[in-house]
Amino acid sequence: MPRRAQEDTEPLLSSTHIDENDDQASSRKKLSYEEAVEKAGFGLFHWLLLVVCGWANASDAVEILCVSFLLPTARCDLHLTSADMGLLTASIFLGMMVGGYVWGYLADRRGRRSILVISLAVNGIFGAVASLAPSFWLFLLLRFFSGVGVGGSIPVIFSYFSEFQPRLRRGAMISALATFWMAGNILAAGVAWLVIPRTSLNAHWGWLNFQSWRLFVVLCSVPSLSSALIFRLFMPESPKFLMEAGRETEALFVFQKMFKLNNRCATKPFPVPGLVIRSKDDEVKNRATSGSRCQQFNHQLKQALDPMKQLFVGPLASRSVVLLIIFFCISFGYYGLWMWFPELFKRAEDGGSPCTNVSRVQNSENESCYPVKTAVYMEGFVTAASNLPGNIFTILLMDRIGGKILLSVSLVASSMSVFIIYVVKTKAQSLIMSCVFSGVSVISWNALDVLGTELYPTQLRSSALGVFTGVGRVAAIMGNVVFGQLVDSNCAIPLLMVSALLLAGGLAALRLPQTKQTELT
């Protein structure tokens, strides 16, 4: 077996053997990707894959949301103003914007698995090192580099996972994968609740006062690092990518292992002699041109930008424009509001609406953060747990209703819930509506995850998701900066902006094509 094949398939596939010179097999019909996936069956392999990919998805949620939970205490130790807190929450999204397209492009060219390993490792390493940063600006920089890693793993994990799924189960399984974001959200809130209020965990290391929130930052990096290790040691490359790259033997190894795990009682091997693979002509086109280094660089730059150009040409153009609008609207709204929930809950600690009490917390950087008020983290945990009904609803109905309708309806409902958050006058009402927003908005994200993987062909799938999530990161940065600048002076403006943008995204979603139970191209 070639060395490259060995690296991509070990150790899951080490027990499988294929005779490439089997004359009898070569005379039989070769199967397409969809036919081979159906032949491999559905079972244990897919459930194990769901757990592994789900843990990676949860790790991204933990890394993104951990900043929002440490703000109520870290603002004192790092001497943060509200504007600084806006920059801090925006920093990881700036990194995700940079990493999203780069990692997505590399995943479409070099393979899903290797890029997942690298991006998850970057996320975890820089996230952990950030806990030792003594100053705000160094902490900000390290969070940016952590975001570069997150920007790669989020779009690639959905491309990778979807390319193992049979057509009739793809929507439900991708929805199930998306529910692990809720698990990461709950995990981050739960760990924050357990760790940050415990000042007994504080330590003084000469130049650094290691507060409990810093330990929380370290713990938030564990899921990413463990995910990188699992993918490196146990997971195979995507069979769809291998077929598109012309690596038939390696793709057959993957299908063999899928068949073996899904049909453990079967006595016969995987009944597919060969696969329909990508033409070698495409590989020749992708080779670097000869000439000077400058010419080679220009050629490589053109290749890197070519996927972005293809997204806005021909039949893909209209759906790409609509998805750009939707990603911008939902990212500005969701992340702009969600990252500030703990701070808003803190401002409503003594009763009343967060927006009516902002006058009491202006210039709050001089206010003591200790003793830590645990109710803030309890409320964050409850809000995170309220994702569960929306996730269950999506799993049950995604393949019946389709992502387009779910996306549009849930975005409109999210818009209404944010408007009501602005209208309510008590802390209890704010918490209830925050839970409603959490449960409804997660349906939008789940539907968008399904649509994003089904609307584009394999050679553009990760690049497309990278571009759209990159645009979403720009929107998330803007949302957090707007909240940081206005939350003290006029809280109504960012809330009403969020409501309006979510409504616009819901209406734009009606322009997307229906993809229910479609075949991957």
N, C-alpha and C positions, 0 to 999 in steps of 0.2 A: 504494500500500500504506500502511496506517495507520502512524503513527510508532512506536507501541508494538510492532507486528508487526515493524517493521524492526529495532528494538533487540533483540528476542528471537531473531531468526533470522539476523542478519548475523554473519560473512560467508559462513557455510556455505551459506546459502540464497539468496544474492543473484542467482544465475543462473537461478532458477526463476520461472516465471510461470504464474498461474492465471487463467482468465477466469471471474469469478464470475457473469457474465451469460449463460453458455453454456446456452441453453434446452434443447438436446439432453441435456446432462449432468444438468440438474436433473430431467429426467423419468425418469432411471434411478435404481436403488435406491441409497440411502445405506448405507454400511457401518458396523458397530460398530467399536469400538477394536480388539478382538481380530482381527476380519476384516481391518482395514486394516494391522495389524502383519504379518499373514501375507502379505498382498499385497505389502508392501514388501520381503519376502524377508529373507534372512540372509546376511551376508557382510562386506565390507570395512568398512562403516560400524560394525558391531557390534564388530569387532576394534579399530578406532581408538577407539571409545567405551570399550572395556575398558581400553586403555592409559591414556587420560586420567583416567577415574574411578579406575583402580587406583593411579595416581600420587598422586591426592588422598587415597585411603585410606592409602597408604604414608606420606604426609606426616603424617597424624594419629598413626600408630604412632610415627613418629620423635619427634614433639613430646611425646607422653606418656611414652615410655620413656627419653628423654634424661636425665631427672632421676636415674633409677636408676643410670645409668652414670657420672654425675659425682659421686655421693655419696662414693665412697672417697677422692677428693682435695678436693672442695669443702668437705667437713666441716671441714677444717683452716683454710682461708681464711676461711670464714664462721663458724667457731667453733661448730660444731653438736654438740649432744648427740644420742643416739639418739631421744629424744622430738622434738627439732627436725627430725630427718630424717623422722620419721613425718608431721609436719605439712607438710613440704615436698612429699613425695610425694602427700599428700592434697590439696594446694592446687589442683592442676590438675583433680582430680575434683570439687572443690567448684565450680569454674568451669564444668565440663561439666554439672553438675547444674542450675545456673542457666540456662545457655545451651541445654540440650537441648530443653526444652519451648517456650521462647520462639522459637527458630529453627524448630523443627518446626511450630509453629502458623503462623508467618509463611510458611513454605514451602508450607503447604496453602492459604494465602490469596493470597499474592503471586507464587508461582512458585518452582520448585526452583532454577533457574539463578542468579537474582540473589542468593538467600540463600546459595548455595554460594560465590559470589564474595566476599560480605561476610564470611562466617564464616571462610573460609580466610585472607583478608587480616588479620582481627583476630588470628587464631592466629599467623600469621607475624610480624606487626609487634611484638606484645607479647613474643613469644618471643625475638626478636632484641634488643629493648631490655633485656630481663632480663639479658643478658650484661654490661651496664654497671652493674648494681646493686651499690653498695659494701657494703650491709648485708644481713643475712639477711631482715629484715622487708620491705624493699623488693623483694628478689628474690622473696619469697613472694607479695607482692601482684601483681607482674607475671606470675608464673606462673599466678595465679588468672585474670587477664584473658585470658591465652593459652588457658586451659581453656574460657572462655566461647566462644571461637571454635571450638575442637575439638568442643564439645558440639553445635554446629549442623551441622558438616560430616559427622560420622559417621552420624547417622540419615538426613540428607537425601540423601547420596550414594547410599545403597542404594535409596531410593525413586525417585530420578531414574534410576538405571541400570536398575532392574527394569522401568520403564515404557516402555522401548524394546525389550524382549525378547519374541520369540514364545513362546507357552505351552510348547511341548515342549522348548525349550532354556533356559528361565528358571532352573531349579534349577542346572544345570551352570554357566551363565554367572555367576550370583550367587556360586556357590562359587569360580569362578575370580577374581572380583573380591575376594572375601575373602582369597584367597591373597596379595594384595599387602600385607596386614598383615604377613605373614611377611617380605616384601621390605623393608618399612620397619623391621621389627625387626632384620633382618640389616644393613641400612644403618646404623642407629644404633649397633649393636654394632661394626661394622667401622670406622666413622669414629671412634668412641671409642677403639678399639684403636690406630688410626693417629695420632690427634691428642693425646689426653690425656697419654700417657706422655712426649711430646716436650717437655721443659721448655725446650728452646732456643726455643720459640715464645713464651715468656713475655716480657712487656714492662711497663715501669713508666711510668705516665702521671700522675705527681704524686699526685693524690688516689686513683688506682686502680691496683692491682697486677693487670694483665691476664694471668691465668694461662692455661695451655693449655685448661683446662676451659671457660673463657669463650669461647674461639674455637670450641670444640665446640658450645656453645649457639647461637652465631651460625649455624654451618653447619646446625644442625638446623632453622632457620627457613626455609632456602632452598626445600625442597620445597613448603611451604604457600604461600609467596609466588608461586612459579612456577605452581602449580596455579590460584591465583586469576586470574593473568594469562591462562592458557590458556582457562579457562572464559569469561572476559570477552570474549576476542577471537574464539574459534572455535566455541564450543558453542551449540546451539539449546536452547530450552525443551522440557520434556517434552511429547510430543504428548498423552499421557493427561491431564495437567493442563490443557492448552489446550482439550481437548474438554470437560472438566468445567466449565471457566470459560466455555464458550460461544464460544470463539474459533476457529471452524471454519476460517477462511481460513489462520490461522497454523499450525494443526495440519496442514492439507493441505500447506503449504510443507515442514514437517518430514518428512512421509511421502514427498513428492516427492524430497527430497534423499537420504533413506534408500534409496529405490528406485534412484535414479541411481547411487549408490556401490556398491550391492549387485549391480546388473545393468548393469555398464559396457558390455557388448556389446549391450544391448537397444536397439532402434530406436524403440520405442513409449514414450510417457510413462507415468507412474504411472496405472494403469487404475481410478481411483476418483474419481467425480464429486463426491461429498459424504460427510459423516460424520454419524453420529447424535450430537448434542451434548446437553449438559445443558439442562434447562428453564430459561427465564429467570425462572420464579417463585422459584427458589432465590436468584437474585441480588437480587431485591427484598427478600427476607427478611433479607439480610445488610447492607442499607443502614442507616446510623445513623439513629436516630429523631430527630425535631426536638425542640427544647426547650432547656432551660438546659444549660450546660457540664457541670454535675453529672449531669444525666440522660443526656447523651451519653456521659460517662465510664462511668456505670453500665452503659449498654447495651453499650459496647465491652468492658468487663470481663466481662460476661455472655457475650458472643460468644467471648471468649478462653478462658473456662473451659468453654464448652459442649462442645468436643471431648473433654475429659477426662471429662465426665459421660456422654457417649455410649459411651465405652469400657466402662462398667460397667452398661449397660442392655441388656435383652433377650438375644439369642443371643451377643453379644460379651462378656457379663459373665464367664462361666466361664473362657473362654480368657484374658481379661485378668488375672484373679486368678492363674491358673497361670503366666502369663508374668512377672508381678510377682515371684512366688516364685523362678522360675528365674533371672531377671536379678539378683535380690539374691544368691542363692546363688553363682552363677558369678562375679559381679563381686567379691564379698568374697573368694572363694577364689583366683581367678586373679590379680587385681591386688594383693591382699594379699600373695601369695607372690612373684609375678613381679617386682614393683618392688624386692623385697629380695634377689633372687638375687645381684646383684653384691656386696652387703655380706656375705651369707652365705658366698659363695665366698671373699671376703677373709679371713673368720674361719676358714676351713678351709685357708688357704694353707700352713700348716706341717704339714698332715695331720690326720686325724680328722674327726669329724662337726661341722658348724657349731654344733649345739646343745650339744655336750659341751665346746666350747672358748670359750663365751661368757665364762667367768670371766677369761680372758686379755685381754679387750678392754673390760671395764667401765671407764668413765671414759676411753674412748679418744680423747676430744676433745683431750687433751693429747699424744697420740702423733703423731709426725711422719708426714706422708703421702708424703714424698719420701725416696728415689727411688720412683717409682710402680712397683708390681708388675704387670707386664703380663699375668701369668697370669689375673688377674681378668677382663680384657677378652677374652682368648682363650676362656675358659670361657663368658662371656656370648655370644660369637659362635657357639660350638658349640651352645649351648642354643637360640639363635634359629634356627640352620640346621636343627635337628631338627624344626621345623614342617613341613618339606617333605613327608615321607611322609604325614602327616595331611592336608595340602592335596591331594595327588594322589589319595589315597583318597576324599576328599570329592567331588572333581570327577567321578571315574569312577562313583561309586555314588549320588550325591544323587538323580538322576532315576529310579533303579531301586529304591532302598530307601525313599527319602522322608526328610524332615528329622526327623520325630518319632522314628523308631527310632534314627537316628544320634545325635541329641541325647541321648536317654536312655542308650544304651549307653556313649557316650563320657564322659558325666558320671560314671557309676559307675566306669568305668576310671580316670578322673582322680582320683577319691576314693581308690581303692586305691593309686595311685602316690604320692600325697602321704603316705599312712600309711606306706608303705615308706621314704620319705625320712626320716621320723621315726625309723624302726627302725634304718636302716643306721648303720655305725660308722666308715666311712672316707670320705676325700674323693673317691676314685674312684667309690665306690658312690653317693655323693650326686650327683655329676655325671651318672652314668648314669641315675639315677632322675629327675633334673631334666629330662634330655632326653626320657625317656619321658613325663613329665607335659606337656612342651611339645608333643610330637607328637600326644598324645591330646586334650589340651584344645582345640587349634585346631579339631578336628572339631566340638566343641560350639559354638564361636563361629560357624563356617561354617553349621552347621545352623540356629542361632538367627537368623542373618541372613536365610536363606531363609524360614523360618517367619514372621518378623516382617513381611516384605513381602507374604506371601500370605494372611495371616489377616485383613487389614483392607482396607476399601474406599479408593479414591483420596483422598476428602476427609478421611479420618482417618489415612492411612498414616504420614505424617511426624509428625503429632501423637502417634500411638500410640508410634512408635519413640522420639520425644522423651521421652515420659512414662516408658517402660520404661528407657531409658538413663539418665534422671535418677535413677530408683530405684537403678539399678546404680551410679551415681556415689556415692550415699549409702553403699551397701555398700562400695565401693572406699575411700571415706574412712575408714569404720569399720575396714576391714581394715588399712589402713596405720597408723592410730593405734594399733590393738591391737598390731601388730607392733612399732611404735616404743616402746610402753610396756613390752612383755613380752619383747622379744628378748634383753635383757641378763639378766633375772632368771629367766624360765622360758620358754624357746623352745618347749617341748612344747605349751603351751596354744594358741597361734595355729595351729600346724601341725595339731593334732587338730581344732580348730574348722573349718579349711579342709576337711579330709577329710570331716567330718560334713555340712557344708553342701553340698558337691558331691554327696554321696550323696543328700541330700534333694532337690536339684534334679533329679537323674536319675530319681528315683521320681515326682516331680511331672510330669515331661515326658510320662509315659504317659497323662496326662489330656487332652492336647492332641488336636485333630482332625488327621487325616492330610490333607496338602495337596499330595501328589505330583501335579505337572503340572496344577494347578488353574488356572482362568482368573482374571485380575485383575478385580475389580469396581470 
